[in-house]
């Protein structure tokens, strides 16, 4: 579950982080939760059942860790390890040559440049990551899930996004047997795709609290 891509310009890297954090929002960016009577309006009975199972499984996850591989819109590739502890905490460690980490401690999100020993800070509540890291999110709402793509082994949920970081769409790809999240594709407002696949995932393993600590003594290039 990555957030930044290999990029030589710091400003572009930060913008890519914002776009991908919107993708990680898992869709609840602009839409309020619907009442029971309003949900599922666009889906048939089988699709409603699948969405309910995906939603239940995803919301049951408290901790998750594993590896990720990311493909950027220009063919660039990066990889690393990730750790999630809900609510509020996440960390992405990128493997060399990328020299960046992304950490949320439940209050702030830090994009850390390990080469320069600086970081950018963003309040978690002002980033779409707050939806991914919330206690519960709603993937059953037809006001959030705009389209379902069904394949023999995978089911994809296409989600339109509007947020402070711009519009676009997000495709979440789940295993049809286990309902585990396998991959997602973020399409930004310019139509550029970034694809992220996760593997070697462990669910429920206790997370080390030190993964989610932010060094507030590091120089901050910007405080949003």
Helices and strands as residue ranges (DSSP letters): H 10-24, H 45-60, E 63-71, E 77-85, E 89-94, E 100-105, E 108-113, E 118-123, G 124-126, H 129-132, E 145-150, E 154-163, E 166-175, E 181-188, E 193-203, G 209-212, E 219-223
